[in-house]
Amino acid sequence: MLITFKSPGGSDVVMFEKNARQLVGVLGKDADAPQGVVTVDQLPGAMAALDIAMAADHEIPPVSVNDEEDTEQAEAGVGFWQRAIPLRELLKRAMKGKVPVTWGV
């Protein structure tokens, strides 16, 4: 299933449910809720939480490539921080435009 993040401040961000739920949890919202909103007042805190999570994920050392199995893992992985970039951009634009961000199925 897909989850769409929307805001009048920017383009829609569409993600697979598993990845979107992880991001919603980082934003401080109920990851199991079918839909939700980050209000204008909540945007700075949500952005700060996302930045911290992205930085922590980005600092994880890369997988060492010692054998065939490690090579497959290194090639297959897209990090949390990479998946979070479009949502971060949407939050940034929403803050600038002073508009909320919503999500749902």
Secondary structure in CASP SS format (residue, H / E / C, confidence):
PFRMAT SS
TARGET T0000
AUTHOR 0000-0000-0000
METHOD secondary structure of the structure
MODEL  1
M C 1.00
L E 1.00
I E 1.00
T E 1.00
F E 1.00
K E 1.00
S E 1.00
P C 1.00
G C 1.00
G E 1.00
S E 1.00
D E 1.00
V E 1.00
V E 1.00
M E 1.00
F E 1.00
E H 1.00
K H 1.00
N H 1.00
A H 1.00
R H 1.00
Q H 1.00
L H 1.00
V H 1.00
G H 1.00
V H 1.00
L C 1.00
G C 1.00
K C 1.00
D C 1.00
A C 1.00
D C 1.00
A C 1.00
P C 1.00
Q E 1.00
G E 1.00
V E 1.00
V E 1.00
T C 1.00
V C 1.00
D C 1.00
Q C 1.00
L H 1.00
P H 1.00
G H 1.00
A H 1.00
M H 1.00
A H 1.00
A H 1.00
L H 1.00
D H 1.00
I H 1.00
A H 1.00
M H 1.00
A H 1.00
A H 1.00
D H 1.00
H H 1.00
E C 1.00
I C 1.00
P C 1.00
P C 1.00
V C 1.00
S C 1.00
V C 1.00
N C 1.00
D C 1.00
E H 1.00
E H 1.00
D H 1.00
T H 1.00
E H 1.00
Q H 1.00
A H 1.00
E H 1.00
A H 1.00
G C 1.00
V C 1.00
G C 1.00
F H 1.00
W H 1.00
Q H 1.00
R H 1.00
A H 1.00
I H 1.00
P H 1.00
L H 1.00
R H 1.00
E H 1.00
L H 1.00
L H 1.00
K H 1.00
R H 1.00
A H 1.00
M H 1.00
K H 1.00
G H 1.00
K C 1.00
V C 1.00
P C 1.00
V E 1.00
T E 1.00
W E 1.00
G E 1.00
V C 1.00
END
